[in-house]
Amino acid sequence: MHSGFFNQLLLISQFELKRFFATRKGLLSLLTFAVVWYVILRYPLRFAADMLIKGQGFIEGSSFFDFIGLSSLHHWAIPEFAVYWHFALFIFPMLSINLAADQSCSDRERGTLRFIALRSSRDSIFFGRFLGVMLIQMLLISMTALATLALVVYRDATLFSAALANLLAIVVNVALAILPFTAMMAVLSAKVKSVRQATLWAILIWTFLAAIISGLAHYLPVLDFFKCLIPGYQIADLTKLSEWKTLQLAYIPILQALVLLGLGRWLMVRQTL
Amino acid sequence: MKTAIIQCRQLSHVYSGKLALSNLNFELEAGEPIGLVGPNGAGKTTLLSILCGFLRPTSGKVSLFGYSPGATQLIGKVSALPQDARLDPSFTLIEQLVFYARLQGLTRQQAISEANRVLEAVTLSDIAHKKPQVLSHGMGKRVAIAQALIGKPALVLLDEPTAGLDPVNVRTVRSIIAEQSTETTFVISSHDLTELDRLCQRVLLLEKGILQPEYATINEQQANIRFITLQMEACPATELMAKLQLLNGVEQITNPQKNEFIITYNSDLEANMDMQLMQCISANQWRYRQLSHGKSLEEKLFFRE
């Protein structure tokens, strides 16, 4: 008797949730995350939202936000979510590189993965860990989005229903934005020996991939298409969109994640444990 | 007719240009514990890693109960003590063992009960709620053995199960293997030949990645030629050998180590050689430490004539 693929997938992802929310190391990460987001919500987010509400920062037809490249903030009905959207789009992918780096490398080096591989398929391990890390990040995104919602309701309770729609659009979109980053870390974690190596390789690969493809596309515009290989490629365009229009670009991170997960699975199946 | 639980056909493995296993062909049936011996670097851990599905062989075919190593059909049926594998330091022993049991398909209640059973078997129940950091090397090894016993698998592959354990714990491990060997077949890789001699009826000998053909016959003696290993207290070796050589049926006497003698005899000529030896020792007022039928595993494997 053995449990099926989906049962193992759930058990492994649940264990990852337990690792983050019920172990000392996980709780320390959670505390750090909470402090950083408290500062973001308390100061820059409230400050920028106040400016938008009061119509400040406009000088001779152009605004301060246009000047710093955040002109799309005006397109959002609720200023707090407009600012939150921009912070979340950059912070969560960066957090993902750190948070998702240890999907399998430490366990493989320690030998713990052998104990698990004796009782589950490598597919269950690979996709279970990926699912677990995605769920953790989605919970973190939801928590920060809910904190932003609380700020909105505190300012004006009548905005609750409109804010709820914004919140859903943001959570879905940020989750989609981190999808390829988490998949990239799953690939690296399946190959390298430590979290440190996974993080360094992620930064190097991402930087070089972006620099090389952008450089080549500058001289050969036909290569511009290959920019869609870079995780986060759509983020700059996403910042120009608002609310549910942001889903127009959802196909990019989904396709990137599918390709990366395919590659990661291929590596995981062949990896010596 | 017994069916093979492990089958290897033309199995070879190469590590960065070095041949670790060379064209292994063997079949093992369920039953008494099976030993896997060989010097360092002989390929024992490589072979066990391939059987567990941790490592893909370079060439050849391997099957366990008719399935490829690592197949989902083997979950709960095949387990192992991998060499140098350690538990996750973030979770307690019981949390990890329950998790492993649940992956094998047990319900939460069954998993808790099974985790407690295996911890009790290795006498570690009192630290079930501790994290792996508090474990000594020996305790860590016993927990690793405990996880291999979850769900009473049909085949357990143990890589150096007694290495680093004190004599009391070696005895515990030996008892566990002896108790469970009625329903589980153990394959034990070890350098401890005395231990294997006590536990195993069959032994595979690997040398430089090659399976030695003698492994199949080490316990099969010619019908009439038998051996007795005699360990003496301090005694005059030359005189003892001379006197024993005069006994009826004795073919040869060797003295491989100080105070240890191997007597080769013809059982057709003298069926009660042990009694004759005792009488001779008593008549000369010597003292013996141990008298056992057959050769030690060390003699059989590494000092063959």
Interface residues (C-beta under 8 A of the other chain):
Chain A: M1 H2 S3 F5 N7 Q8 L11 I12 F15 K18 R19 T23 R24 K25 G26 D107 R110 G111 T112 R114 F115 I116 A117 L118 R119 S120 S121 R122 R270 T272 L273
Chain B: S49 C52 G53 F54 L55 R56 G70 T72 Q73 I75 G76 V78 S79 A80 P82 D84 A85 R86 L87 D88 S90 F91 Q96 F99 Y100 R102 L103 Q104 G105 A144 Q147
